[in-house]
Every structure is written in C-alpha cells, then in structure tokens.
C-alpha cells in the first residue's frame, strides 16, 4: 500500500490523494447510515425515523471522545515518522491497543444501564421512547467495535496510509446493507434490526483492520490483545487526545442540547431534521477527508521541521476545504427534493426537511474553513485554543441562540443557530493565525522540534517506513 509523503511535492496534490480514500470511506459510512434511514422510512413509520435520529446523538457524544484519542494517535505517529523515531511508533501502537480494551469493555456494559437516563434528559417524546431506548442500548453495547476501528484508522492515517480504511468500510457497508434488508425488511425487527446491523458492521471493520495492520506492517509488532502500555506515549496521547476528544464530545453534546429542543417540536419535526441530515452529510463529505489530510500534513511537516511547507499549507488547505464544500452544497440544493423523497413520502416532513437542508448547505463552507485551520493547528500539538473555540461555538453561540430563537421567534427557525456558530468559529480561527504570538513564532522558526533526529531502533523499520 503506497504511503503519501506530506513533506515533499505539491501540497494540494498530496492532500487530495490522501483525502480521496477517506472521502470514499465517509461515503460508505454515510451509505450504510443512509440505508438505515431508507429501510426504516420504507418499512416503518416516521416515529422510527425520529427514534434513530435522536438516539444517534448521545452515542456520538460518547464515541467522539475516542475519536479524539484516535486523532491523537494519528498526530503522534505522523510526528514520529516525520522525525524517524520508529521505536515511538511501535510504543504508540501498543498503547493504543491497550486503550481500546480498557475503555471499550466497560462502556459496552454500562451502555445498557445509562441509556434510559440519557434519553430522559433529552426529553424524548412518548411515541418515540421505546424504540429510541432499544436502539441506544444495542448501539452502546457494541461500541467497542467502533472504538477499535477508529483507533486503527488513526494509526494508518498517521503512517500515511489512508486507503486501507476504505476497504474496511466497504466490507462493513456491504454487511450493514445485507443485515438491514434481512433483519428489518425480511424479519420485521425495526430499529432493533438496524442497531444490530450497525454494531455488527463496525465489529467487522475493526477485525479487518487488525488483520491488515498485522500483515502489512509486521515490523511494528501490532497485537490482537493488549500487551501493556508505554507510560510516556500514554501521557502524550492523553495530553493531545483528551482536549480533542472533549472538544469533539462537547461539540456533539451541543448537538444533543439542540436535539433536545428539536424533540420538543414533535415527531414530525424530529423526522424532518433526521432526513435533512442525510442530505447535509452526503454533501459535506470533503470536510472530514481534507481535514484528516490536513492533520497528517501538519504532523509530518512539523515533525520533520518543514515549517516552510506549513506556512504555505496553512492558507491553501482551509481555503480549498471551504470552496469544495460550498460547491457540493450548491449542487445538493439543486437535487435535494428527489433525494429527500427516497426517505419519506410524508408531505409535512418533506417540506420541513427541504428548508432545513438549504439552510445548512449554504453555510457549512464556513465550518469547513474553521475545521481546516483547526486541523493544521492540532497537527502541531497545539490543541488548547481549538478546543476552546469549539466549546464557545456551541455553548456561547449555537445553544444559547437556539434557545433564544425558540423563545422569541419559534422552533421552526432553530437551524439558523448553526450558521451563526459556523461564522463565529471561522472568524476565531482566522484570528488565531493573525494574532497568536505562539503561532507567528512557529511560522518564523526553522525547526521547532528537532535540532537532531532521534536514531531509529532498527534499520528494518527505517527501511520499511521510508517515505521517499
């Protein structure tokens, strides 16, 4: 599998080549979540759509913490490879494996018991409650597969291998579609069938990633079960991963707070919000792919002392992310109606979902710019400011504005709280480039991290991981 060297060559060419497999993987991920909605929409009523839509929010909050840990692993590995410190690569991988088991098993057990509490806090209406509870319990009990897969995907991204995850997701997507059709359409299991299909699919992706890493990268000594953790690497992972994870989690928690308001508007409004989210997600695939590439680009060049490339990439990558996202948004505004009709035929749901989709599709380019800059900064290990701005986007702008909109204007206008928060975040990150003394000093330094390269612990690893 060809690894991409972010420290040389045309910046955007490398970014696009790295991002394309991730974008394709995102399409697959959205495909199987979209298939969930399609199957439910065609074989169940709108309360089932609402149940899956609202239940996915608290699950996302929890898993986002571990996505942050996976991002930290990716950042550290990219920095170690840039610095040619391959002993640290092995230690980071070993520590990541232990983390998956030590956290995944308790979460899978506790998920069953905390689900009712979470849904009560979210004010889930009575006609949606039983289905939402069942879905949340099943998905949380299978969370370990999701955590394990995302951790391994972070390892591969850090090594410059973004294609492998695409193949794992292809296996997962096919399995999910087959199970959805079998369990929901054939056996009438409803939301329980969708939840079982989703959990099983993620376990398959995790298992496939384990076998791939062991076969493709034997030199790093990747194991199936934990064999201890390196204290220094664990400290580094947590130092970077906890702020990013809390950032992601609190960001998703903001979605939960907004979803709580949405739930007060009734099941038709909830279904419309869930359906419009399918269109928004498909239209914004580029954001995650380019942002992941930006993190690896930043980490590798920071580790290698290539600040000249960081100076150039800090502007090109976020601007490209914004333009691509805007282009997709305009395209999907034009074709939103036939897409929405695939999910529901309810005229009330369709009318609301169409309006919600337009609001989001016209504004998410600002989030793309914000996210691109944040990932460039995070790749250097500077995660405190990006965490702060993410929190402020939600808790100082989006959530308060959503509550004020409901109170003084009306619930139909809740979606406008999102563009307000996107604009705030984008302007704050642009301001970081301009006004941060720490960032300006970094951009004018030659090599902030290494005056001399650490010696690798084995020539075989140096040869195997060579990025030339």
C-alpha positions in Angstrom: 0.0 0.0 0.0 1.5 3.3 -1.1 2.1 5.8 1.7 1.9 9.5 1.0 4.8 11.7 1.9 3.4 15.1 3.0 6.9 16.6 3.5 7.6 17.0 -0.3 5.8 17.5 -3.6 2.7 19.7 -4.4 0.7 20.3 -1.3 -2.8 20.1 -2.6 -2.0 17.1 -4.8 -0.9 15.2 -1.7 -3.8 16.5 0.3 -6.3 15.4 -2.4 -4.6 12.0 -2.9 -4.7 11.4 0.9 -8.2 12.7 1.3 -9.9 10.8 -1.6 -9.9 7.4 0.2 -11.1 9.0 3.4 -13.9 10.8 1.5 -14.8 7.5 -0.2 -14.8 5.9 3.2 -17.1 8.6 4.5 -19.4 8.0 1.6 -19.5 4.3 2.6 -20.2 5.2 6.2 -23.0 7.6 5.2 -24.3 5.0 2.8 -24.9 2.4 5.5 -26.4 5.0 7.9 -28.5 6.3 5.0 -29.5 2.7 4.2 -30.7 2.5 7.8 -32.9 5.5 7.3 -34.1 4.3 3.9 -35.1 0.9 5.2 -36.8 2.3 8.2 -38.5 5.0 6.2 -39.9 2.4 3.8 -40.8 -0.4 6.3 -41.6 1.6 9.5 -43.4 4.9 10.3 -41.9 8.3 11.0 -41.6 7.6 14.7 -39.0 5.0 13.9 -37.0 7.6 11.8 -37.3 10.0 14.7 -36.1 7.3 17.2 -32.9 6.5 15.2 -32.2 10.2 14.6 -32.4 11.3 18.2 -30.7 8.2 19.6 -27.6 8.7 17.4 -26.8 11.9 19.2 -25.9 10.6 22.7 -24.0 7.7 21.1 -22.0 10.2 19.1 -21.1 12.2 22.2 -19.5 9.2 23.8 -17.7 7.9 20.8 -16.3 11.3 19.9 -14.1 11.1 23.0 -12.4 8.1 21.5 -12.3 9.7 18.1 -10.2 12.4 19.8 -7.9 9.7 21.2 -7.6 8.2 17.7 -6.7 11.6 16.3 -4.1 12.0 18.9 -2.6 8.6 18.0 -2.6 9.7 14.3 -0.9 13.0 15.2 1.8 11.3 17.3 2.5 8.6 14.7 2.8 11.2 11.9 5.2 13.3 14.0 7.3 10.2 15.0 7.5 9.2 11.3 8.5 12.7 10.3 11.2 12.6 12.9 12.2 9.0 12.0 11.6 7.8 15.6 10.3 4.4 14.8 10.6 3.0 18.4 8.0 5.6 19.4 5.7 4.4 16.5 5.7 0.9 18.0 5.1 2.1 21.5 2.2 4.4 20.4 0.5 1.4 18.6 0.9 -0.8 21.6 -0.5 1.8 23.9 -3.5 2.4 21.6 -4.4 -1.3 21.6 -4.5 -1.4 25.4 -6.6 1.8 25.4 -9.3 0.2 23.2 -9.8 -2.8 25.6 -9.5 -0.9 28.9 -12.2 1.6 27.8 -14.3 -0.3 25.3 -15.4 -3.2 27.6 -16.7 -1.1 30.5 -18.6 1.2 28.0 -20.2 -1.7 26.3 -21.5 -2.9 29.7 -22.5 0.4 31.2 -24.3 1.5 28.0 -27.3 -0.7 28.7 -27.9 0.9 32.1 -27.3 4.6 31.3 -29.4 4.7 28.1 -32.7 5.5 29.9 -31.2 8.3 31.9 -29.7 9.9 28.7 -33.0 9.8 26.8 -34.9 11.3 29.7 -32.5 14.2 29.8 -33.2 14.6 26.1 -37.0 14.9 26.6 -37.6 12.1 24.1 -41.4 12.0 23.5 -43.6 9.1 24.5 -44.4 7.9 21.0 -40.7 7.6 20.2 -39.4 6.4 23.6 -39.4 2.6 23.4 -37.8 2.5 20.0 -35.2 5.1 20.9 -34.2 3.2 24.1 -33.8 -0.1 22.3 -31.7 1.4 19.6 -29.4 3.3 22.1 -28.9 0.3 24.3 -27.9 -2.0 21.4 -25.5 0.5 19.7 -23.8 1.4 23.0 -23.3 -2.3 23.9 -21.5 -2.7 20.6 -19.4 0.5 20.9 -16.1 -1.4 21.3 -16.1 -2.3 17.6 -16.5 1.4 16.7 -13.8 2.5 19.1 -11.4 -0.2 17.9 -11.9 0.6 14.2 -11.4 4.3 14.7 -8.2 3.8 16.7 -6.7 1.6 14.0 -7.8 4.0 11.3 -5.9 6.8 13.2 -2.8 4.6 13.3 -3.0 4.1 9.5 -3.6 7.7 8.7 -0.6 8.7 10.8 1.6 6.3 8.8 0.3 8.0 5.6 -1.9 5.0 4.6 -5.4 6.4 4.0 -6.6 3.8 1.5 -6.8 0.8 3.8 -9.7 2.2 5.8 -11.7 2.5 2.6 -11.5 -1.3 2.1 -12.5 -2.0 5.7 -15.5 0.3 5.4 -16.5 -1.4 2.1 -16.7 -4.7 4.0 -18.6 -3.0 6.8 -21.0 -1.3 4.4 -21.9 -4.4 2.5 -22.5 -6.3 5.7 -24.7 -3.5 7.1 -26.8 -3.3 3.9 -27.3 -7.1 3.9 -28.2 -7.2 7.6 -30.6 -4.2 7.3 -32.5 -5.8 4.5 -32.6 -9.2 6.2 -33.4 -8.0 9.8 -35.7 -5.1 9.0 -37.3 -5.8 5.6 -37.5 -9.6 5.9 -37.8 -10.3 9.6 -39.6 -7.0 10.7 -37.2 -6.2 13.5 -37.5 -2.4 13.1 -35.0 -0.2 14.9 -33.5 -3.2 16.8 -32.5 -4.8 13.4 -30.9 -1.5 12.3 -28.9 -1.3 15.6 -27.7 -4.9 15.4 -26.7 -4.4 11.7 -24.8 -1.2 12.6 -22.9 -2.7 15.5 -22.0 -5.9 13.7 -20.7 -4.0 10.7 -18.4 -1.9 12.8 -17.0 -5.0 14.5 -16.2 -6.5 11.1 -14.4 -3.3 10.1 -12.3 -3.4 13.4 -11.4 -7.1 12.9 -10.4 -6.4 9.2 -8.2 -3.5 10.3 -6.4 -5.7 12.9 -5.6 -8.4 10.3 -4.5 -5.8 7.7 -2.1 -4.0 10.1 -0.6 -7.2 11.3 0.0 -8.4 7.7 1.0 -5.1 6.1 3.1 -3.7 8.9 4.6 -6.7 10.8 7.6 -4.6 12.0 5.5 -2.5 14.4 4.5 -5.7 16.3 0.8 -5.0 16.3 -1.1 -7.4 18.5 -4.7 -8.5 18.7 -4.9 -8.2 22.5 -3.3 -5.6 24.8 0.3 -6.3 25.9 0.9 -3.3 28.1 1.2 0.5 27.5 4.1 2.8 27.4 3.7 5.4 30.1 5.3 8.3 28.2 3.3 7.6 25.0 0.1 7.2 27.0 0.8 10.6 28.6 1.3 12.1 25.2 -1.8 10.5 23.7 -3.9 11.8 26.6 -2.4 15.2 26.5 -3.4 15.7 22.9 -6.4 13.3 22.8 -8.4 14.4 25.8 -8.7 18.0 24.7 -9.6 16.9 21.2 -11.9 14.2 22.5 -13.7 16.5 24.9 -13.8 19.1 22.2 -15.5 16.6 19.9 -17.7 15.2 22.6 -18.8 18.6 23.9 -19.4 19.6 20.2 -21.7 16.6 19.9 -23.2 17.4 23.3 -24.2 20.7 21.8 -25.9 18.7 19.1 -27.7 16.8 21.9 -28.8 20.1 23.5 -30.1 21.3 20.1 -31.7 17.9 19.6 -33.5 18.3 22.9 -35.0 21.5 21.6 -35.9 19.7 18.4 -37.6 16.9 20.4 -39.9 19.5 21.9 -41.2 20.3 18.5 -42.8 16.9 17.9 -42.1 13.7 16.0 -42.7 15.3 12.5 -40.1 18.0 13.2 -37.7 15.3 14.5 -38.1 13.2 11.4 -37.6 16.2 9.1 -34.4 17.1 10.9 -33.1 13.5 10.7 -33.9 13.2 7.0 -32.4 16.6 6.1 -29.2 15.4 7.9 -28.8 12.6 5.4 -28.6 15.2 2.6 -26.2 17.5 4.5 -23.9 14.6 5.4 -23.6 13.4 1.8 -22.9 16.9 0.6 -20.2 17.6 3.1 -18.0 14.5 2.7 -15.0 16.6 1.7 -14.7 18.3 5.1 -13.6 15.2 7.0 -11.3 13.9 4.3 -9.4 17.1 3.7 -9.3 17.9 7.4 -7.8 14.5 8.2 -5.3 15.1 5.5 -4.5 18.5 7.0 -3.8 16.9 10.4 -1.3 14.4 8.8 0.2 17.1 6.6 0.8 19.3 9.6 2.1 16.5 11.9 4.6 15.1 9.4 5.9 18.5 8.4 6.1 19.7 12.0 7.9 16.5 13.0 10.3 16.9 10.0 10.9 20.6 10.7 9.4 21.7 7.3 7.9 24.9 8.6 8.1 26.4 5.1 5.5 23.9 3.9 3.3 24.6 7.0 3.4 28.3 6.1 2.1 27.6 2.7 -0.4 24.9 3.6 -2.0 26.9 6.4 -3.8 29.0 3.8 -4.2 26.7 0.8 -5.8 23.8 2.7 -8.6 25.6 4.6 -9.5 27.7 1.6 -9.8 24.7 -0.6 -11.8 22.9 2.0 -14.3 25.8 2.1 -14.6 26.1 -1.7 -15.1 22.4 -2.3 -17.8 22.3 0.5 -19.6 25.3 -0.9 -19.6 23.7 -4.4 -21.1 20.5 -3.1 -23.6 22.4 -1.1 -24.9 24.3 -4.1 -25.1 21.1 -6.1 -27.1 19.3 -3.5 -29.5 22.2 -3.0 -30.5 21.7 -6.7 -31.1 18.0 -6.3 -32.3 17.8 -2.7 -36.0 17.1 -3.5 -35.6 13.7 -5.2 -33.1 12.7 -2.5 -35.4 13.6 0.3 -38.3 11.6 -1.3 -36.2 8.5 -1.0 -36.5 8.7 2.8 -40.1 9.7 3.3 -43.3 10.4 1.4 -44.9 12.4 4.3 -45.6 15.9 2.8 -45.1 17.7 6.1 -41.7 16.0 6.8 -40.6 16.7 3.2 -41.4 20.4 3.4 -39.6 20.9 6.6 -36.6 18.8 5.6 -36.2 20.7 2.4 -36.0 24.0 4.2 -33.6 22.7 6.8 -31.3 21.3 4.1 -31.0 24.6 2.3 -30.0 26.5 5.5 -27.3 24.0 6.3 -25.9 23.5 2.8 -25.5 27.3 2.3 -23.5 27.7 5.5 -21.3 24.7 6.1 -18.4 26.1 3.9 -17.6 28.3 7.0 -17.3 25.2 9.1 -15.0 23.6 6.5 -12.7 26.6 6.7 -12.8 26.5 10.5 -12.1 22.8 10.6 -9.2 23.0 8.1 -7.4 25.6 10.2 -8.1 23.7 13.4 -6.6 20.5 12.0 -3.5 22.4 10.8 -3.1 23.8 14.3 -3.9 20.4 16.0 -1.3 18.6 13.9 1.4 20.6 15.7 0.1 19.5 19.1 -1.5 22.9 19.9 -4.9 21.8 20.8 -5.9 24.2 23.6 -7.1 27.1 21.5 -9.0 24.9 19.1 -10.7 23.2 22.0 -11.7 26.5 23.5 -13.2 27.8 20.2 -15.2 24.6 19.6 -16.7 24.9 23.1 -17.5 28.6 22.5 -19.1 27.8 19.1 -21.5 25.6 20.9 -22.1 26.8 24.4 -21.6 30.6 23.8 -23.2 30.8 20.3 -25.2 27.8 19.0 -27.0 26.5 22.1 -27.9 30.0 23.5 -29.0 31.3 20.1 -31.2 28.1 19.6 -32.9 28.6 22.9 -33.4 32.3 22.2 -34.8 31.5 18.8 -37.3 29.1 20.3 -38.3 31.5 22.9 -38.7 34.7 20.9 -39.2 33.6 17.2 -40.3 30.0 17.0 -39.0 26.4 16.8 -39.1 26.4 13.0 -36.0 28.7 13.0 -33.7 26.5 15.2 -31.5 25.6 12.2 -30.3 29.2 11.9 -28.3 28.7 15.1 -25.9 26.6 13.1 -24.7 29.3 10.5 -24.2 31.7 13.5 -21.9 29.2 15.2 -20.0 28.4 12.0 -19.3 32.0 11.3 -18.1 32.6 14.8 -15.7 29.6 14.7 -14.2 30.5 11.3 -13.5 34.1 12.3 -11.9 33.0 15.6 -9.5 30.6 13.8 -8.6 33.2 11.2 -7.9 35.5 14.2 -5.6 32.8 15.7 -3.4 32.9 12.5 -3.2 36.7 12.7 -2.9 37.5 16.4 -1.4 34.4 18.1 2.2 35.2 19.1 2.9 31.5 19.6 1.7 30.6 16.0 3.6 33.5 14.5 6.8 32.4 16.2 6.3 28.9 14.9 5.8 30.1 11.4 9.1 32.1 11.5 11.1 29.2 13.1 13.3 26.8 11.2 12.8 23.6 13.2 10.8 23.9 16.4 11.1 20.3 17.5 14.3 18.6 16.5 17.8 20.1 16.2 19.0 16.5 15.7 17.0 13.5 14.7 16.4 10.6 17.1 18.0 7.4 16.0 15.5 4.6 15.0 15.7 1.4 16.9 16.0 -0.8 13.9 17.3 -0.4 10.3 14.5 -2.6 9.2 11.9 -0.2 10.5 13.7 2.8 8.8 13.6 1.0 5.5 10.0 -0.2 5.9 8.6 3.2 6.8 10.7 5.2 4.4 8.6 7.9 2.9 10.9 8.6 0.0 
